[in-house]
Amino acid sequence: MRYISTRGGAAPQTFTDILLEGLAPDGGLYVPESYPQFDAAKLAAMRRMGYPELAFAILSKFADDMPPADLQSLINRSYTAAAFGSADIVPVKTLEPGLHILSLSNGPTLAFKDVAMQLLGRLMNHALKARGERATIVGATSGDTGAAAIEAFRGLDMVDVFIMYPHQRVSDVQRRQMTTIGDNNIHTIALEGTFDDCQAILKGCFNNHAFRDRLKLSGVNSINWARVVAQTVYYFTSAVTLGAPHRKVSFTVPTGNFGDILAGYIAGRMGLPVERLVIATNENDILERTLSSGVSEARSVTPTQSPSMDIQVSSNFERLLFDACGRDAAAVRALMASQQQSGRFEIPPSPLAKIRANFDAFRTGETGTGKEIARVYAETGALIDPHTAVAVHAARKVLAKAPHVPMIALGTAHAAKFGDAVEKATGVRAPLPPHLGDIDRKSTRLNSSHIPLS
């Protein structure tokens, strides 16, 4: 398997190369030259597989330059009942008739990012040891990616980690998860600004080629293909649990940077029978506006109770555009140049029609998010976080129109990570699990208290 850039200016690379490189040198994102295919018989066989076995069946198609025994060992060590609370790793729970929650928040930092990041840390450390190299990991986070990356990479021999997050725009639990780690290879930086500002600095670091090469920079954001492809696994596990390949399923994903829902699209390209992919957004609704109008235009970021979606520049949308444009790198370059120059681009009619053939998008405001948290608790007794509430609200709209297709809403974070918002909506404080029960008593450590952008 070889990987190419969405902007066409990079030589084809192996999986291990792009794992360590992150952003392509031409500023584009790496994608595989083609998608491996799973027919109905292979999908049906997945029902009998545990999570590590199924993960290997999928990821070995993409990481074919790694010794299979090494890859299987890394997967087995990443996905354990001890780390995720059960052997299912990401169990599917029925919330109400036709609507199911894919529980992705059972990992060490209580967010879906753990599922990919636990593996990514081991993959990168293994590859660096094999090459006798060290790397500098840089990441931008709206809250969950940073905590998951720090947990996955802390104490590893071959990496130093620098994580940037927007000052006062993450939850208190997210902030403490990033700033109470004492390992010497972890460095956390708070920036005055938004996640988009952090992401712009991150891309600037990678696009300064001399700086990137001197420090051997590598990325853990979903610009790194390994992050995205690791997330495709739970689309397969949940779909076969509900009857695939013999019936289609739909997914609703709360998303800002588009990486998690892109994984669902990739799963569909690989043969998983996906009916609809529903983009669920909060008030920072650039993805909903883009699908509705065909114009992607960044606006100012509004702080919300679902901060992981407080984003106006969705980096992974470029990978979808590349496919929708018939893998025409020149067309993608033109669209991204327009975004760079003016903060907007207009999707041509044919690619827009292809995107709309697979995706829907719905926006949930702050009031609606709180009401959804309260409704779910009153009707089911379940406490859900604001991001999951945004997904459930959108999922119910689609399910009302197509009740015959099972809907899986991605539960992307634990309610306790956003305790203030959940308590405000329900009157109940979601307890942190025991391993994080003392986090509010730990001392914090920042390399800088905060750094202004100007």
Stockholm file with secondary structure:
# STOCKHOLM 1.0

chainA/1-454         MRYISTRGGAAPQTFTDILLEGLAPDGGLYVPESYPQFDAAKLAAMRRMGYPELAFAILSKFADDMPPADLQSLINRSYTAAAFGSADIVPVKTLEPGLHILSLSNGPTLAFKDVAMQLLGRLMNHALKARGERATIVGATSGDTGAAAIEAFRGLDMVDVFIMYPHQRVSDVQRRQMTTIGDNNIHTIALEGTFDDCQAILKGCFNNHAFRDRLKLSGVNSINWARVVAQTVYYFTSAVTLGAPHRKVSFTVPTGNFGDILAGYIAGRMGLPVERLVIATNENDILERTLSSGVSEARSVTPTQSPSMDIQVSSNFERLLFDACGRDAAAVRALMASQQQSGRFEIPPSPLAKIRANFDAFRTGETGTGKEIARVYAETGALIDPHTAVAVHAARKVLAKAPHVPMIALGTAHAAKFGDAVEKATGVRAPLPPHLGDIDRKSTRLNSSHIPLS
#=GR chainA/1-454 SS CCEEETTSCSCCBCHHHHHHHCSCTTSCCEEESSCCCCCHHHHHHGGGCCHHHHHHHHHHHHCTTSCHHHHHHHHHHHSCHHHHSSTTSSCEEEEETTEEEEECCCSTTSBTHHHHHHHHHHHHHHHHHHHTCCEEEEEECSSHHHHHHHHHHTTCTTEEEEEEEETTCSCHHHHHHHHSCCCTTEEEEEESSCHHHHHHHHHHHHHCHHHHHHHTEEECSTTSHHHHHHHHHHHHHHHHHTTTTSSCEEEEEECSSSHHHHHHHHHHHTTCCEEEEEEEECSCCHHHHHHHHSEEECCCCCCCSCGGGCCSCCTTHHHHHHHHTTSCHHHHHHHHHHHHHHSEEECCHHHHHHHHHHEEEEECCHHHHHHHHHHHHHHHCCCCCHHHHHHHHHHHHHHHHCTTSCEEEEECBCGGGGHHHHHHHHSCCCCCCGGGTTGGGSCCCCSEEEECCC
#=GC SS_cons         CCEEETTSCSCCBCHHHHHHHCSCTTSCCEEESSCCCCCHHHHHHGGGCCHHHHHHHHHHHHCTTSCHHHHHHHHHHHSCHHHHSSTTSSCEEEEETTEEEEECCCSTTSBTHHHHHHHHHHHHHHHHHHHTCCEEEEEECSSHHHHHHHHHHTTCTTEEEEEEEETTCSCHHHHHHHHSCCCTTEEEEEESSCHHHHHHHHHHHHHCHHHHHHHTEEECSTTSHHHHHHHHHHHHHHHHHTTTTSSCEEEEEECSSSHHHHHHHHHHHTTCCEEEEEEEECSCCHHHHHHHHSEEECCCCCCCSCGGGCCSCCTTHHHHHHHHTTSCHHHHHHHHHHHHHHSEEECCHHHHHHHHHHEEEEECCHHHHHHHHHHHHHHHCCCCCHHHHHHHHHHHHHHHHCTTSCEEEEECBCGGGGHHHHHHHHSCCCCCCGGGTTGGGSCCCCSEEEECCC
//
